[in-house]
Amino acid sequence: MSKKKKLLLVLMALFVLVLNIAVLMHQSPRGGLVDLTVTMRADVTETLQVYYSPNENFQEEASNMANYKDEYENGTMGEADELTFPVDTSAGYFRVDLGTQPGTYEFYHLTVSYRNITYEIPLETVETAKKYNQIESMQLEEKDGQQVLTVYVNGSDPYVIFPVDMETIRSAFSERAQMMDLWKKVFTLLVLDGGFLVLLKFRKKAVALPVELIQNRHLIFELSKNDFKTKYAGSYLGIVWAFVQPIVTVLVYWFVFEIGLRSSSVGDTPFVLWMVAGLVPWFFFSDTLNSGTSALIEYSYLVKKVVFKISILPIVKELSAFFVHLFFIAFTLILFAGYGYFPDLYTLQVFYYTFCIFVLALGICYATSAIVIFFRDLTQIISIVLQVGVWATPIMWNIDTIDLPRQLLWIFKINPMYYIVTGYRDSLINKVCFFEHFDMTVYFWIVTAALFVIGTVVFKRLKVHFADVL
């Protein structure tokens, strides 16, 4: 083994050691949001709003809403439904607003839950709560073998305030969180150290591609510059077109959503900033996947050369797209500064998330660039997937404010681009460190590493046939 390869393995071993220490030292936050679930029925269609606070000083930002939809005509009781409100474990009091119209509400259960731990709030607590604004009466009775709290409302702004024993809940959740932390750490270390041991066993194959890319770095850079320049050769504006199309796309989305649909700000952040922070990484990923897939076909004259290292072609295309991405990072920072959001240390995380896109897209491109030679329809399939993907990834819509089933939310969040889009917004807007999303970070790199390994294996298995087919 050469000195360079030995040095590379030593550096990787040190990197894995640092990651092991970071995993062992990581502690998940013990607070945060849990679910308050209200099982109820009513004779009106209404929106309920729950406020939560450590005291009785309630604020609009510490509240959530859910809709009860009466399936029958007014005056008859609808079917029982479960309304879920995310609340913070720091809460000591709840305020429940019962809509804006007279009606009758029947409450069967109030529970606070986290994972598989559920704590039931006694209905007696609510019955003795402080009552405000046109609540005619509250009556606790037994119906069909279970307790039911019936609330009669005769006004337009009724609400109740009641205390809750969150200390007991926090204690139970803390024990659960500690157990979950342990299992997460065990799983993460098994994957991390197991992957490194596999890497050591197959070190010749594992380091072959990185060493090849490093050895040809000057050629890669020159080809990338040439690819970037020649892509728009012959047009009057030249490489300006590389920047015009994405900017026009941003302006169209901004006009449709903020002017046409009158999308409101996301928290205190103007919608255009929130949207751009999600679009910029998507442009890079989309451009890389489109151009990287056709890399071998476009450079077929080089593929047929026996001495040429064709494994560098996908990364050539990605670097070509990266030049445009750097421009858009600068454009985004200037746009944010114009709104008063100036760069800070968190902004540097943008380059970490850019690296995430780079590795994720490169792994996929190794597979797609090899397969498309034998199955040309893949180009059209990828185009369709990207059209759907821009909407399936929460870029133009806020996943935190839409009432979706938990299973559907989970499907959206397992998309690796969700981690990256959220990361850009955390870096530019929310000012959150990437390691605070420990679970998502571990998941992203496991998926990305798996896709990269699969992509390179597919590429190596098929490359012996490239020259014959092309």
Secondary structure by P-SEA (a helix, b strand, c coil): ccaaaaaaaaaaaaaaaaaaaaaaaccccccccccbbbbbcccccbbbbbbbccccccccccbbbbbbbccccccccccbbbbbbbbbccccbbbbbcccccbbbbbcccccccccbbbbccccccccccccccccbbbbbbcccbbbbbbbbccccccccccccaaaaaaaaaaaaaaaaaaaaaaaaaaaaaaaaaaaaaccccaaaaaaaaaaaaaaaaaaaaaaaacccccccccccccaaaaaaaaaaaaaccccccccccccccaaaaaaaaaaaaaaaaaaaaaaaacccccccccccccccccaaaaaaaaaaaaaaaaaaaaaaaaaaaacccccccccaaaaaaaaaaaaaaaaaaaaaaaaaaccaaaaaaaaaaaaaaaacccccccccccccaaaaaaaaacaaaaaaaaaaaacccccccccaaaaaaaaaaaaaaaaaaaaaaaaaccccccccc
